Amino acid sequence: MRDLISKFRIKSGFYKLKQEIKKISRKNKSVSLKAAQYIGILVTVKDQKQLDEVEEVALELKKANKKVRLLAFTSDLTLKLTSNNNIELISNEDVDWNFIPKREKIINFVNNEFDILINLCTEICFPLVYITALSKSLFKVGAYHKKNSAIYDFMLATQQQSISGFNTELKYYLDKIK
């Protein structure tokens, strides 16, 4: 029964997302990692180890003189940020019953015009899919999922499950864009 309710909630969220996508138009263009100045990152974080990985990714980009803003979805509200790298944590408290993000910090993230928006989730996390779809970013990048192919400008099929592993693969290909 719980599974059925969850499927209904997600289906309702995807229906609402399709309605929202019809209302927007955006300009898109391929942007290399080298050329990007402002990078947005979305990721699902399950534990402190993953949060530390994400903070390391953000720090690495900052060292390369990139402005980075990161939004991490978590169900563990006890996680602690070890640095202030423009990382914001969101949880189920920040989404409606159909998993649609509702807080102002999320809306502000969507309205940023990042040069590249990177979704580091290797599994579908609907709130982050929603944010990606409505983002005004020039170039949207993420893991390959057939269901989300209309949302991204570049998708990478990967076997990586770790954040840092997927990030390394993604950087390899983003560095090849001219």
Buried (B, 14 or more C-beta within 10 A) or exposed (E): EEEEEEEEBBEBBBEBBEEEBEEEEEEEEBBBBEEBEBBBBBBBBEEEEBBBBBBBBBEBBBEEEBBBBBBBBBEEEEBEBEEEBBBBBBBEEBBEEBBBBEEEEBEEBBEEEBBBBBBBBBEBBBBBBBBBBBBBBBBBBBBEBEEBEEBBBBBBEEEBEEBBBBBEBBBEEBEEBE
